[in-house]
Amino acid sequence: MNTAPDPSSVTFPGPVTVIGLGNLGKAIVGTLLRDGRPVTVWNRSPARAEPLLARGATAAATAAEAIASADLVIVALLGPPAAREVLTGAAGAVRGRALVNLTSGGPEDARELAAWAAERDADYLHGAVYAVPQTIGTAQSSITYSGSADTHRRWRAPLDLLGKVTFLGADAGHASGYDVAVLAGMYGMLGGFLHAAAMAKGAGISAAELTPMLVSWLTDSFPALATFAEEIDSGDYTSGESSLAMNAAGLQTIIRASQTQAIPAPTLVPLKSLIGRQVAEDHGSESLARVAELLRSGT
Ligand SMILES: NC(=O)c1ccc[n+]([C@@H]2O[C@H](COP(=O)([O-])OP(=O)(O)OC[C@H]3O[C@@H](n4cnc5c(N)ncnc54)[C@H](OP(=O)(O)O)[C@@H]3O)[C@@H](O)[C@H]2O)c1
């Protein structure tokens, strides 16, 4: 008798269930089906499953049935309340399952579900998706995970199919800790872009004309973030290369120019106010990065 393990069962240990067929869930199922993998799906609104059934997926009538039908369960729901509601509603089915939750949320949401899963003898791995549905399954997709190392190792083949895998350790909240911080940075940039586009329009420059110059300047500015990061981690802001006082003056100019065009500056005024407080406390010659200290203090 041949006792050697079937190589395909080692690299891809079995069928997969996907819970949630929104834009992300659909893209995940499509990627798995393209690779010839058996996939069971469940979605609150069953009609969303239909195009995937035509491509070979199997529909489950309930979330519990879907979870019971595969050892690996990928969850992609709108937000933490939906993930909590669906999983707790199917609690009887999760024992022995590897739950990979790609629903965006905060670190505390992931830790709460990981503890809930552990109480039911289920493994929990949380994933933060750095991709859009169109790039899932391509080299432009990257997903960072934290939580169950066993699930990350055992189910590496299907996870690899979805995008570049990075494992950040056993704390289920760690991937989300990175994610919400990265997204806070992204939205800060988007808020800045939208304000810039409104100001440019007011000055007779179209958003399309502005954007290449803005992108070029942002790209040239990115290395400064690493310098600011060193200052924040060391708590030494004395280099003062981009001083608080200089930035206060610069922001004041931009806010005034914006208001002259009757464009409010809701993304800039709070930053100006934080900088102003530090200047008032006699830190004007220190680095702009010192603002992070004020934010961390929560005052
Ligand atoms: N799309 C992206 O580019 C992207 C990228 C990174 C991360 N993410 C994250 O991935 C998650 C899913 O995103 P998405 O783009 O797929 O969202 P979406 O297209 O809006 O789909 C949301 C899904 O959640 C389901 N849902 C919402 N409330 C529910 C509830 N109370 N009970 C059961 N199901 C519920 C919806 O079911 P119905 O069909 O019944 O409404 C649908 O399947 C989000 O957390 C998102 O932040 C998305």
The ligand as a Gaussian input file, in Angstrom:
#p B3LYP/6-31G(d) Opt

LIG

0 1
 N      -13.558000      45.585000      -1.263000
 C      -12.312000      45.916000      -0.976000
 O      -11.575000      46.483000      -1.805000
 C      -11.738000      45.594000       0.382000
 C      -10.349000      45.738000       0.581000
 C       -9.831000      45.475000       1.836000
 C      -10.662000      45.082000       2.861000
 N      -12.001000      44.949000       2.633000
 C      -12.859000      44.547000       3.743000
 O      -13.523000      43.341000       3.435000
 C      -14.807000      43.330000       4.030000
 C      -15.834000      43.033000       2.946000
 O      -15.737000      44.067000       1.987000
 P      -16.620000      44.030000       0.660000
 O      -15.996000      45.002000      -0.278000
 O      -16.820000      42.628000       0.219000
 O      -17.995000      44.632000       1.196000
 P      -19.415000      44.595000       0.475000
 O      -19.262000      44.408000      -0.985000
 O      -20.160000      45.784000       0.965000
 O      -20.103000      43.278000       1.062000
 C      -20.514000      43.200000       2.388000
 C      -20.898000      41.775000       2.711000
 O      -21.274000      41.723000       4.097000
 C      -22.571000      41.118000       4.176000
 N      -23.261000      41.608000       5.356000
 C      -23.364000      42.905000       5.787000
 N      -24.042000      42.956000       6.954000
 C      -24.349000      41.670000       7.268000
 C      -25.014000      41.072000       8.350000
 N      -25.489000      41.798000       9.379000
 N      -25.160000      39.730000       8.353000
 C      -24.681000      38.981000       7.329000
 N      -24.023000      39.480000       6.277000
 C      -23.853000      40.826000       6.255000
 C      -23.255000      41.479000       2.882000
 O      -24.319000      40.594000       2.668000
 P      -25.557000      41.012000       1.706000
 O      -25.125000      40.669000       0.319000
 O      -26.673000      40.187000       2.212000
 O      -25.776000      42.496000       1.901000
 C      -22.095000      41.249000       1.914000
 O      -21.879000      39.883000       1.680000
 C      -14.984000      44.692000       4.706000
 O      -14.693000      44.572000       6.077000
 C      -13.969000      45.549000       3.992000
 O      -13.519000      46.644000       4.804000
 C      -12.544000      45.192000       1.415000

